[in-house]
Amino acid sequence: MTEKTASVHWEGQGKTGQGEISTETGALKRYPYGFASRFEDDRRGTNPEEILAAAHAACFTMAFSFACDKAGLATTAIDTKASVRLSKQGDGFVIDRIALTMQATVPGIDEATFQQIAAAAKRECPLSKALASVAEITLQATLS
């Protein structure tokens, strides 16, 4: 069993407040976020959806690589992008779509097996399972 942690420090109110996100590994250390980096075009900070996208892409990519290993296939390269959509719902917001796009090089694999392993990895990665309440999680997998 493993457990990882992250923490946030926030100062101020709502739109004018500013936060800092830190992870136990130090990958993020007091990294800024706030209203402008979440809902506007401020690129000086991050936001929860961007971090979720990175986590889901990383989790899915590892799951795909491990599934290929289990099938006796070695992955040479995998590039994955995740897009997380935050939509207005009533007085609040909801994450209603995550779109995964992967391009992978897997010598010796046929297209049907590639798509089967990719779909299983999407379904079985721990982040996909944790995000089961998201209305739509799509995958576009391309074998190169």
Secondary structure, 3 states (H helix, E strand, C coil): CCCCCEEEEEECCHHHCEEEEEECCCCCCCEEEEHHHHHCCCCCCECHHHHHHHHHHHHHHHHHHHHHHHCCCCCCEEEEEEEEEEEEECCEEEEEEEEEEEEEECCCCCHHHHHHHHHHHHHHCHHHHHCCCCCEEEEEEEEC
